[in-house]
Amino acid sequence: MAAGHYVLVATQTAFVPFASGAGMKSIATSDDALKLGNWNEGAIRVKVHDVLASLDQSGFRPDLIIREIADFSGIVIAELLGVPFVTMGMGLHIDPTWWRRLLKGGLDRVRADYGLESDAELAHLRSAPYFDLTPSWFQLPSDASPPNYYRFKVLPEPAALCSLPRWLPNLEDKPTIYISLGTVYSDVPLLRRLVRFAASRSRNVICTVGPGRDPEDILSLDLPSVFVEQYIPYSAILDICDVTLIHGGYNTTLGSLTAGIPPLLTPLGSDQFANARRCVELGIGLRFRKEQITRRLVNENLEMLLAPNPFRERLSGLLRNDVDVPVIDQAVRILERIGRPTAVQVSMRRKGCRECVQPDLPVRADTVVASSSGSGTEGDSNGPESISIHEP
């Protein structure tokens, strides 16, 4: 958007406010897709239908589709519209072989419904450009990377650009714990327990509950040095906190790690278990299961991370590998090259691609649809993403 491009975000109805809050237009798809699960055949079918219907109604035709790793509707939509797609790797890489097992032929059945040829081997997925936003040291080892592979890093949202709570600069001089369970899997009773346990010792406890949730659900505990907001820029929190107690969502986990703060993780679903396991494997974080939580366990783990420990030293060494990685802003020029309409694409779009594309629509340059699955990774401190696709 900053480079002058038009961005349209396709996401579930529940997450449209995130896109709007970041200044982006959006297509609302049925929340049924979120209930079914990212790669469920029914979810793919619902999202393809909803996005194509919205595009036909508006007359908008993108030059490029950006999809996140768990969204397969974007692949179908891109082929139907005759435009390329790019996979935005916001998470640990999953080889197409594994995706084939998870999809169980569902993607091919949706493709058949729209008159597309079978792609049982996921050749389209294998050959498409892949933008990896996960640090190389955190990414899973792999014998093979996608052929059109790029690595970028995402810088935190500048705290100076956002309104900050008045209490933030005036915290008492004692250890500060940040607690969040994200936006999709947020569990208020669990959040209350974690805040109560963390605040049972002399600490500042900062908690964000996310849009649509009432901070009073936590503040009603009436505990000293507990501060609760719907949203605070993650960069502002990480500047002052000593330990994060989080659910293992992609952005909260990577944000904590890249700030040099080993997290304490209690995964609740989706990719959070894999992220938590990876932190433990690398020796840069601790985890416990939701069912294990007791006051003693929470405080023992927090004290372990607050005290001098090898986690921070190990993490500091890993972070030195990221110095020369380009920031995501530099991906725009690559996207422009990929999304520039070719003569073949123009011809397809003027004639109409399959039954879903109306003929004789004007070709609009420099446009993109960002397709989001609506789950799987979490937004910065319960707020909108700092890059031009939304994944809550």
VENBELNOR-V543457 format. One record per residue. N is the residue number from 1. PSI is psi in radians with two decimals (none if undefined). OMEGA is omega in radians with two decimals (none if undefined). BURIAL is I if it has 16 or more other C-alpha atoms within 10 Angstrom, else O. Layout:
N	PSI	OMEGA	BURIAL
N	PSI	OMEGA	BURIAL
This chain:
1	-0.74	3.13	O
2	-0.43	3.12	O
3	0.08	3.07	O
4	0.23	-3.12	O
5	2.70	3.10	O
6	2.18	-3.10	I
7	2.22	3.09	I
8	2.20	-3.06	I
9	2.22	3.06	I
10	2.07	-3.12	I
11	2.93	-3.14	I
12	2.68	-3.09	I
13	-0.68	-3.09	I
14	-0.39	-3.06	I
15	0.08	3.11	I
16	-0.69	3.13	I
17	-0.51	3.11	O
18	-0.79	3.13	I
19	-0.78	3.13	I
20	-0.69	3.13	O
21	-0.45	3.10	O
22	0.13	3.08	I
23	0.38	-3.09	O
24	2.55	3.01	I
25	2.74	-3.07	I
26	2.74	2.95	I
27	2.18	3.14	I
28	2.11	3.05	I
29	2.82	-3.06	I
30	2.43	3.07	I
31	-0.17	3.07	I
32	-0.57	-3.14	O
33	-0.69	3.14	I
34	-0.66	-3.13	I
35	-0.59	-3.10	O
36	-0.58	-3.10	O
37	2.57	-2.96	I
38	-0.89	-2.98	I
39	0.25	3.05	I
40	2.44	-3.13	I
41	-0.74	3.13	I
42	-0.67	3.12	I
43	-0.76	3.12	I
44	-0.77	-3.11	I
45	-0.79	-3.13	I
46	-0.80	-3.07	I
47	-0.69	3.09	I
48	-0.83	-3.14	I
49	-0.85	-3.06	I
50	-0.74	-3.12	O
51	-0.79	3.14	I
52	-0.69	3.12	I
53	-0.75	3.14	I
54	-0.72	3.13	I
55	-0.74	3.13	I
56	-0.69	-3.13	O
57	-0.66	-3.08	O
58	-0.36	-3.05	O
59	0.08	-3.14	O
60	2.35	3.07	I
61	2.01	-3.12	I
62	2.77	3.02	I
63	-0.19	-3.05	I
64	2.47	3.02	I
65	2.28	3.00	I
66	2.12	3.13	I
67	2.64	3.01	I
68	2.95	-2.86	I
69	-0.46	-3.06	I
70	0.04	-3.09	I
71	2.02	-3.10	I
72	-0.15	3.06	I
73	-0.60	-3.11	I
74	-0.59	3.13	I
75	-0.79	-3.14	I
76	-0.80	-3.12	I
77	-0.75	-3.14	I
78	-0.77	-3.12	I
79	-0.67	3.12	I
80	-0.61	-3.13	I
81	-0.14	3.13	I
82	0.60	3.13	I
83	2.76	3.12	I
84	2.86	3.02	I
85	2.72	3.11	I
86	2.39	3.06	I
87	2.18	3.08	I
88	1.88	-3.03	I
89	1.38	3.13	I
90	1.24	-3.12	I
91	-3.13	3.14	I
92	2.40	-3.06	I
93	2.35	3.08	I
94	2.11	-3.10	O
95	2.50	3.11	O
96	-0.50	3.11	O
97	-0.71	3.11	O
98	-0.68	3.12	O
99	-0.65	3.12	I
100	-0.73	3.14	O
101	-0.68	-3.11	O
102	-0.65	-3.09	O
103	-0.53	3.10	I
104	0.66	3.10	O
105	-0.04	-3.09	O
106	-0.71	-3.14	I
107	-0.74	3.13	I
108	-0.63	3.13	I
109	-0.65	3.07	I
110	-0.75	3.11	I
111	-0.76	-3.13	I
112	-0.67	3.13	O
113	-0.50	-3.12	O
114	0.21	3.07	O
115	0.31	3.13	O
116	2.60	3.13	O
117	2.75	3.12	O
118	2.51	3.05	O
119	1.01	-3.05	O
120	-0.51	-3.12	O
121	0.04	-3.14	O
122	0.76	-3.13	O
123	-0.65	3.12	O
124	-0.71	-3.13	O
125	-0.70	-3.10	I
126	-0.61	-3.02	I
127	-0.24	-3.07	O
128	2.63	3.06	I
129	2.45	-3.12	I
130	2.05	3.11	I
131	1.89	-3.08	I
132	2.05	3.12	I
133	0.08	-3.12	I
134	2.27	3.14	I
135	2.52	-3.08	I
136	-0.60	-3.10	I
137	-0.36	3.12	O
138	-0.47	-3.11	I
139	2.57	3.11	O
140	2.47	3.07	O
141	2.48	-3.13	O
142	2.47	3.10	O
143	-0.37	-3.09	O
144	2.37	3.04	O
145	2.76	3.05	O
146	2.57	-3.05	I
147	-0.66	3.11	O
148	1.36	-2.94	O
149	2.30	3.10	O
150	2.52	3.08	I
151	2.35	3.12	I
152	2.86	3.02	I
153	2.64	3.14	I
154	2.15	3.12	I
155	2.61	-3.14	O
156	2.67	3.05	I
157	2.22	-3.13	I
158	2.13	-3.11	O
159	-0.49	-3.09	O
160	-0.36	-3.11	O
161	-0.09	-3.06	O
162	2.75	3.06	O
163	2.20	-3.10	O
164	2.60	3.11	O
165	2.55	-3.11	O
166	-0.49	-3.09	O
167	-0.30	-2.98	O
168	-0.78	-3.12	O
169	-0.06	-2.99	O
170	0.50	3.12	O
171	2.62	3.08	O
172	2.74	-3.10	O
173	1.40	3.08	O
174	2.91	-3.08	O
175	2.46	-3.11	I
176	2.20	-3.13	I
177	2.31	3.03	I
178	2.29	-3.11	I
179	2.27	3.06	I
180	2.49	3.02	I
181	0.34	3.03	I
182	-2.84	-3.05	I
183	-0.59	-3.07	I
184	-0.77	-3.02	I
185	0.20	-3.07	I
186	2.24	-3.06	I
187	1.78	-3.02	O
188	-0.82	3.10	O
189	-0.72	3.11	O
190	-0.71	3.13	O
191	-0.72	3.11	I
192	-0.74	3.13	I
193	-0.79	-3.11	I
194	-0.74	3.12	I
195	-0.77	-3.13	I
196	-0.75	-3.14	I
197	-0.78	-3.11	I
198	-0.57	-3.11	I
199	0.00	-3.10	I
200	-0.14	3.03	O
201	3.00	-3.04	O
202	1.59	-3.12	O
203	2.69	2.86	I
204	2.35	3.10	I
205	2.07	3.09	I
206	2.31	-3.11	I
207	2.36	2.99	I
208	2.41	-3.04	I
209	-0.29	3.10	I
210	2.76	3.12	I
211	2.51	3.11	I
212	-0.07	3.12	O
213	2.60	-3.01	O
214	2.09	3.08	O
215	-0.43	-3.14	I
216	-0.40	3.09	O
217	-0.49	3.12	O
218	-0.73	-3.11	I
219	-0.42	3.14	I
220	-0.21	3.05	O
221	-0.37	3.09	O
222	0.98	-3.14	O
223	2.55	3.13	O
224	2.58	3.05	O
225	0.56	3.04	O
226	2.22	-3.07	I
227	2.19	-3.02	I
228	2.31	3.08	I
229	2.82	3.00	I
230	-0.78	-3.06	I
231	2.40	2.97	I
232	2.38	3.08	I
233	2.28	-3.07	I
234	-0.63	-3.12	I
235	-0.61	3.13	I
236	-0.65	3.13	I
237	-0.79	-3.07	I
238	-0.37	3.10	I
239	-0.42	-3.01	O
240	-0.21	-3.05	O
241	2.76	-3.11	I
242	-0.54	3.14	I
243	2.51	3.01	I
244	2.37	3.06	I
245	1.78	-2.93	I
246	3.04	-3.04	I
247	-0.20	3.12	I
248	0.23	3.02	I
249	2.68	-3.02	I
250	-0.94	-3.03	I
251	-0.71	3.13	I
252	-0.67	3.14	I
253	-0.91	-3.12	I
254	-0.58	3.09	I
255	-0.77	3.11	I
256	-0.81	-3.10	I
257	-0.79	-3.11	I
258	-0.30	3.02	I
259	0.01	3.11	O
260	0.36	-3.09	I
261	1.91	3.09	I
262	2.26	-3.09	I
263	2.74	2.92	I
264	2.11	-2.93	I
265	2.42	3.00	I
266	1.51	-3.04	I
267	2.52	-3.10	I
268	-0.35	-3.12	I
269	3.10	3.04	O
270	-2.34	-3.07	I
271	-0.04	-3.04	I
272	-0.62	3.13	I
273	-0.72	3.12	I
274	-0.70	3.13	I
275	-0.75	3.13	I
276	-0.75	3.12	I
277	-0.68	3.14	I
278	-0.68	3.10	I
279	-0.74	3.14	I
280	-0.75	3.13	I
281	-0.68	-3.11	O
282	-0.12	-3.14	O
283	0.63	-3.10	O
284	0.27	3.12	I
285	2.96	3.11	I
286	2.72	3.12	I
287	2.75	2.95	I
288	2.72	3.14	O
289	2.65	3.12	O
290	-0.67	-3.09	O
291	-0.30	-3.09	O
292	-0.20	-2.90	O
293	2.16	2.98	O
294	2.85	3.11	O
295	-0.76	-3.10	O
296	-0.79	-3.10	O
297	-0.79	-3.14	O
298	-0.83	-3.08	I
299	-0.63	3.09	I
300	-0.74	3.13	O
301	-0.70	3.10	I
302	-0.76	3.14	I
303	-0.62	3.11	O
304	-0.68	-3.13	O
305	-0.43	3.10	I
306	-0.57	-3.13	I
307	2.82	3.03	O
308	2.25	-3.05	O
309	2.85	-3.12	O
310	-0.23	-3.11	O
311	-0.83	-3.10	I
312	-0.72	-3.13	I
313	-0.74	3.13	O
314	-0.74	3.14	O
315	-0.71	3.11	I
316	-0.70	3.12	I
317	-0.69	3.13	O
318	-0.68	-3.09	I
319	-0.42	3.12	I
320	-0.31	3.12	O
321	-0.22	-3.05	O
322	-0.03	-2.98	O
323	-0.76	-3.02	O
324	0.12	-3.14	O
325	2.26	-3.13	O
326	2.64	3.12	O
327	2.79	-3.03	O
328	-0.45	3.12	I
329	-0.57	-3.10	O
330	-0.14	3.11	O
331	-0.29	-3.06	O
332	-0.76	-3.11	O
333	-0.62	3.10	O
334	-0.74	3.11	O
335	-0.66	3.13	I
336	-0.69	3.13	I
337	-0.73	-3.12	O
338	-0.70	-3.02	I
339	-0.03	3.13	I
340	2.13	-3.07	I
341	2.36	3.05	I
342	2.94	3.13	O
343	-0.64	3.14	O
344	-0.78	-3.14	O
345	-0.74	3.13	I
346	-0.75	3.13	I
347	-0.80	-3.14	O
348	-0.71	-3.04	I
349	-0.47	3.08	I
350	-0.56	3.12	I
351	-0.48	-3.05	O
352	2.17	-3.14	I
353	1.97	-3.05	I
354	-2.74	-3.09	I
355	-0.18	-2.99	O
356	-0.21	-3.07	I
357	2.18	3.13	I
358	2.45	3.13	I
359	2.79	3.00	O
360	0.46	3.02	O
361	2.50	3.14	O
362	2.52	3.10	O
363	2.17	-3.14	I
364	2.22	-3.10	O
365	2.79	3.00	I
366	0.84	3.09	I
367	2.70	-3.08	I
368	2.46	2.96	I
369	2.23	3.06	I
370	2.07	-3.05	I
371	2.16	-3.06	I
372	2.45	3.13	I
373	-0.35	3.11	I
374	0.01	3.05	I
375	2.94	3.09	I
376	-0.62	3.06	I
377	2.72	-2.99	I
378	2.62	-3.14	I
379	2.82	-3.13	I
380	2.01	3.06	I
381	0.81	3.11	I
382	0.58	3.13	I
383	-3.02	-3.09	I
384	2.75	3.13	I
385	2.74	3.11	I
386	0.06	3.04	I
387	2.96	-2.90	O
388	0.58	2.80	I
389	2.67	-3.12	I
390	2.27	3.02	I
391	1.73	-3.04	I
392	none	none	I
